[in-house]
């Protein structure tokens, strides 16, 4: 997740939608006052190798600490984060403030839920032995729902200015870039893209039971985007 005061945009990050790759690419254009949240260590390594800004301004300020924050630090758990990479729109609006929220351009990425599920399965189980798709079904749906439509909606209403589709990501991000005035096209790394070795369509990977369960769980998104 990024809140860029320099370019007046907010990027909300859903999971398994090329969100990390987009976040890393956007980091190149961030200024010292912008909020950039922490992602996984391998992805932070990619960001560092590219020379882009890493996590910054994402922690709770010292003046706003509570007693348990000091206890947390003493226990070696680090400082508490004010902003995290999959924060919801409601959370960002609350802590960024109404003025920032209402005046900044807001966008995120979305993806076909069936493909999103398959991608998450291989992300969580990159090597054998793996559980079956059916065995992973309940956990996968639950965790994807936590970092999906609820990220870019409040009370069931879409609150972002642009939903960039994974299926046309470069075109959609170019439209965003021109809108917010970034000086050059975004160069997306292949963050988390190596986990899934089976590149076949979800229709050849998922059985009818899994497809039916995913269709029911993500019905709103499937209907909304025509997947």
VENHUVEN-V494654 format. One record per pair of residues at least 12 apart in sequence whose C-alpha atoms are under 6 Angstrom apart, sorted by sequence separation. I is the first residue (numbers start at 1). J is the second residue. D is the distance in Angstrom with one decimal. If there is no record, write none. Layout:
# VENHUVEN-V494654
i=I j=J d=D
i=I j=J d=D
This chain:
# VENHUVEN-V494654
i=1 j=13 d=5.3
i=38 j=55 d=5.0
i=37 j=55 d=5.0
i=36 j=55 d=4.8
i=36 j=56 d=5.3
i=60 j=80 d=5.9
i=35 j=56 d=5.7
i=37 j=58 d=5.8
i=59 j=80 d=5.9
i=60 j=81 d=5.6
i=35 j=57 d=5.0
i=59 j=81 d=4.2
i=60 j=82 d=4.9
i=24 j=47 d=5.9
i=35 j=58 d=5.8
i=58 j=81 d=5.8
i=59 j=82 d=4.9
i=28 j=52 d=4.8
i=58 j=82 d=5.5
i=6 j=31 d=5.9
i=27 j=52 d=5.8
i=58 j=83 d=5.0
i=27 j=53 d=5.7
i=5 j=34 d=5.6
i=4 j=34 d=4.7
i=3 j=34 d=5.7
i=3 j=35 d=4.9
i=2 j=35 d=5.4
i=2 j=36 d=4.8
i=1 j=37 d=5.6
i=37 j=84 d=5.4
i=37 j=85 d=5.2
i=107 j=160 d=5.3
i=106 j=160 d=4.9
i=107 j=161 d=5.7
i=109 j=163 d=5.6
i=111 j=165 d=5.9
i=106 j=161 d=5.2
i=107 j=162 d=4.7
i=108 j=163 d=5.4
i=109 j=164 d=4.6
i=110 j=165 d=5.1
i=111 j=166 d=5.1
i=107 j=163 d=5.8
i=109 j=165 d=5.7
i=110 j=166 d=5.9
i=89 j=151 d=5.5
i=88 j=151 d=4.1
i=89 j=152 d=5.5
i=126 j=195 d=5.3
i=123 j=195 d=5.3
i=13 j=86 d=5.3
i=122 j=195 d=5.8
i=122 j=196 d=5.2
i=1 j=85 d=4.8
i=115 j=202 d=5.7
i=17 j=109 d=5.9
i=17 j=110 d=5.6
i=17 j=111 d=5.5
i=9 j=104 d=4.8
i=11 j=106 d=5.9
i=13 j=108 d=5.9
i=8 j=104 d=4.9
i=9 j=105 d=4.5
i=10 j=106 d=4.7
i=11 j=107 d=5.3
i=12 j=108 d=5.0
i=9 j=106 d=5.7
i=11 j=108 d=5.7
i=16 j=116 d=5.7
i=112 j=227 d=6.0
i=15 j=147 d=5.6
i=14 j=147 d=5.3
i=14 j=148 d=5.3
i=25 j=186 d=5.8
i=25 j=187 d=5.8
i=25 j=188 d=5.5
i=21 j=188 d=5.4
i=21 j=189 d=5.4
i=21 j=191 d=5.3
